[in-house]
């Protein structure tokens, strides 16, 4: 992260838009990010009725198919270290969890009633993971989850490492990255451009409105739509 954490007003301004609109705005502000930095495969959104979540990434990798080879003490220290890492971050945070199991990604759930409530208590508002989630009816109130798998058991779930780079459904995330996510998926917002994103989103909306008005007009014609496309590009 290359700048001070955003203010609550800055975060609220980003939450006002869905994730596709944020992606559109990023294309205007940071055009080189057009082809990366967002999820490219489908994830289950556990609570599609919730508003978009915006927060700082806390990254962790996990496995569940086989027990950890580490001692019980080493496993405990790793879990506690991860919790300290989540708790000590500027909030709100979003836990970004990569399941590394080659045999079967999502074999065991990192997320459920207990873990979601623990994270919520530490200022974590949700997760984006290629792994699995369970306990759907008793996930912590307000906690959002985008997950690759829904499964009933936690198997041998255990953290492998935290604070490193992870890849979730094609989106590479570094610890501290600013994440925007909703039922469509997730995107990394370049932090140094974050305060420019709302204005860019409004500009995109004004440009799209010209085309939409033409397309929805009674008796719309191809020529009218073509002209609207040309006019849209002139909107500032």
TAKA-V824040 format. One record per residue. N is the residue number from 0. RES is the residue in three letters. SS is DSSP state (alpha for helix, beta for strand, coil for the rest). PSI is psi in whole degrees, 0 to 359 (* if undefined). D_CENTER is the distance of its C-alpha to the mean C-alpha in Angstrom with 2 decimals. Layout:
BEGIN
n={N:N}
res={RES:RES}
ss={SS:SS}
psi={PSI:PSI}
d_center={D_CENTER:D_CENTER}
END
This chain:
BEGIN
n={0:1:2:3:4:5:6:7:8:9:10:11:12:13:14:15:16:17:18:19:20:21:22:23:24:25:26:27:28:29:30:31:32:33:34:35:36:37:38:39:40:41:42:43:44:45:46:47:48:49:50:51:52:53:54:55:56:57:58:59:60:61:62:63:64:65:66:67:68:69:70:71:72:73:74:75:76:77:78:79:80:81:82:83:84:85:86:87:88:89:90:91:92:93:94:95:96:97:98:99:100:101:102:103:104:105:106:107:108:109:110:111:112:113:114:115:116:117:118:119:120:121:122:123:124:125:126:127:128:129:130:131:132:133:134:135:136:137:138:139:140:141:142:143:144:145:146:147:148:149:150:151:152:153:154:155:156:157:158:159:160:161:162:163:164:165:166:167:168:169:170:171:172:173:174:175:176:177:178:179:180:181:182:183:184:185:186:187:188:189:190:191:192:193:194:195:196:197:198:199:200:201:202:203:204:205:206:207:208:209:210:211:212:213:214:215:216:217:218:219:220:221:222:223:224:225:226:227:228:229:230:231:232:233:234:235}
res={UNK:UNK:UNK:UNK:UNK:UNK:UNK:UNK:UNK:UNK:UNK:UNK:UNK:UNK:UNK:UNK:UNK:UNK:UNK:UNK:UNK:UNK:UNK:UNK:UNK:UNK:UNK:UNK:UNK:UNK:UNK:UNK:UNK:UNK:UNK:UNK:UNK:UNK:UNK:UNK:UNK:UNK:UNK:UNK:UNK:UNK:UNK:UNK:UNK:UNK:UNK:UNK:UNK:UNK:UNK:UNK:UNK:UNK:UNK:UNK:UNK:UNK:UNK:UNK:UNK:UNK:UNK:UNK:UNK:UNK:UNK:UNK:UNK:UNK:UNK:UNK:UNK:UNK:UNK:UNK:UNK:UNK:UNK:UNK:UNK:UNK:UNK:UNK:UNK:UNK:UNK:UNK:UNK:UNK:UNK:UNK:UNK:UNK:UNK:UNK:UNK:UNK:UNK:UNK:UNK:UNK:UNK:UNK:UNK:UNK:UNK:UNK:UNK:UNK:UNK:UNK:UNK:UNK:UNK:UNK:UNK:UNK:UNK:UNK:UNK:UNK:UNK:UNK:UNK:UNK:UNK:UNK:UNK:UNK:UNK:UNK:UNK:UNK:UNK:UNK:UNK:UNK:UNK:UNK:UNK:UNK:UNK:UNK:UNK:UNK:UNK:UNK:UNK:UNK:UNK:UNK:UNK:UNK:UNK:UNK:UNK:UNK:UNK:UNK:UNK:UNK:UNK:UNK:UNK:UNK:UNK:UNK:UNK:UNK:UNK:UNK:UNK:UNK:UNK:UNK:UNK:UNK:UNK:UNK:UNK:UNK:UNK:UNK:UNK:UNK:UNK:UNK:UNK:UNK:UNK:UNK:UNK:UNK:UNK:UNK:UNK:UNK:UNK:UNK:UNK:UNK:UNK:UNK:UNK:UNK:UNK:UNK:UNK:UNK:UNK:UNK:UNK:UNK:UNK:UNK:UNK:UNK:UNK:UNK:UNK:UNK:UNK:UNK:UNK:UNK:UNK:UNK:UNK:UNK:UNK:UNK}
ss={coil:coil:coil:coil:coil:coil:coil:alpha:alpha:alpha:alpha:alpha:alpha:alpha:alpha:coil:coil:coil:alpha:alpha:alpha:alpha:alpha:alpha:alpha:alpha:alpha:alpha:alpha:coil:alpha:alpha:alpha:coil:coil:coil:coil:beta:coil:coil:coil:coil:coil:beta:beta:coil:coil:coil:coil:coil:coil:coil:beta:beta:beta:beta:beta:beta:beta:beta:beta:beta:beta:coil:coil:coil:coil:coil:coil:coil:coil:alpha:alpha:alpha:alpha:alpha:alpha:alpha:alpha:alpha:alpha:alpha:alpha:alpha:alpha:alpha:alpha:coil:coil:coil:coil:coil:beta:beta:beta:beta:beta:beta:beta:coil:coil:coil:coil:coil:coil:coil:coil:coil:beta:beta:beta:coil:alpha:alpha:alpha:alpha:alpha:alpha:alpha:alpha:alpha:coil:coil:beta:beta:beta:beta:beta:beta:beta:beta:beta:beta:coil:coil:alpha:alpha:alpha:coil:coil:coil:coil:coil:beta:beta:beta:beta:beta:beta:beta:coil:coil:coil:coil:coil:coil:coil:beta:beta:beta:beta:beta:coil:coil:coil:beta:beta:beta:coil:coil:beta:beta:beta:coil:coil:coil:coil:beta:beta:beta:beta:beta:coil:coil:beta:beta:beta:beta:beta:coil:alpha:alpha:alpha:alpha:alpha:alpha:alpha:alpha:alpha:alpha:alpha:alpha:alpha:alpha:alpha:alpha:alpha:alpha:alpha:alpha:alpha:alpha:alpha:alpha:alpha:alpha:coil:coil:coil:coil:coil:alpha:alpha:alpha:alpha:alpha:alpha:alpha:alpha:alpha:alpha:alpha:coil:coil:coil:coil}
psi={129:7:170:151:147:152:167:324:319:316:318:323:324:324:344:350:148:168:322:322:321:319:318:315:321:322:327:316:320:74:334:347:9:329:7:168:13:160:141:3:155:140:148:126:115:326:78:344:346:152:167:148:143:126:178:135:132:112:144:144:146:164:157:347:327:157:155:146:354:159:161:322:317:320:317:316:322:317:315:322:320:316:320:319:318:315:329:355:154:137:176:158:160:126:122:110:116:121:121:0:118:325:315:98:132:13:320:144:125:330:136:200:310:308:323:320:322:314:319:319:335:10:11:123:355:186:153:123:146:351:203:162:151:188:43:327:351:18:147:138:129:348:127:147:127:118:150:334:146:123:157:338:158:359:227:39:133:145:147:318:160:162:10:180:143:162:116:111:40:353:114:130:135:152:130:351:150:122:137:131:146:199:346:334:204:158:146:122:122:121:322:350:1:322:346:347:314:317:322:324:320:320:315:319:320:320:318:327:325:315:318:319:318:319:328:354:142:133:27:139:162:323:321:322:319:317:321:323:319:317:324:320:342:350:135:*}
d_center={16.15:19.13:19.60:19.99:17.11:16.62:18.82:17.94:19.31:17.05:13.89:15.58:16.32:12.74:11.98:15.00:13.46:11.38:8.75:11.78:13.80:11.61:11.88:15.56:16.03:14.74:17.34:19.95:19.30:18.40:19.83:19.72:15.91:16.53:16.50:13.67:10.35:8.27:8.18:11.83:12.56:12.28:10.41:12.03:10.62:12.90:13.37:13.12:15.46:13.24:12.29:8.94:7.38:7.58:8.39:9.54:8.58:11.20:11.65:14.05:15.70:17.71:20.52:22.28:24.91:27.54:28.36:27.60:30.54:30.22:32.55:31.62:31.93:29.66:26.99:27.34:27.18:23.94:22.34:23.79:22.75:19.09:19.49:21.25:18.50:15.98:18.75:19.94:16.86:16.66:14.56:12.55:10.48:7.45:8.92:7.75:10.67:12.55:15.54:18.38:21.00:22.93:25.10:22.55:18.79:17.88:21.52:20.82:18.17:16.65:15.41:17.99:19.98:21.02:17.98:15.76:18.65:19.19:15.70:15.89:19.26:17.95:15.59:12.34:10.77:8.54:7.14:5.38:8.78:11.36:13.84:15.24:15.30:18.54:20.38:18.50:21.12:21.09:17.51:17.62:18.06:15.09:12.62:9.73:8.95:7.56:10.29:12.58:15.67:17.40:20.43:23.07:23.81:22.34:24.86:25.27:21.73:21.74:19.74:20.97:19.66:17.18:16.20:16.40:14.44:12.45:11.61:9.23:10.60:11.75:9.00:10.84:9.52:12.23:12.83:12.48:10.13:8.72:5.01:4.91:3.73:6.98:9.50:9.51:6.35:3.59:5.69:7.30:9.83:13.18:14.21:17.80:17.15:14.82:17.89:19.08:16.16:17.47:20.92:19.81:18.02:21.34:23.32:21.48:22.12:25.76:26.19:24.78:27.02:30.08:29.34:28.34:31.53:33.60:32.07:32.54:36.01:38.95:40.57:37.76:38.99:37.58:39.38:37.88:34.37:35.14:36.51:33.49:31.32:33.67:33.78:30.00:29.81:32.26:30.30:29.40}
END
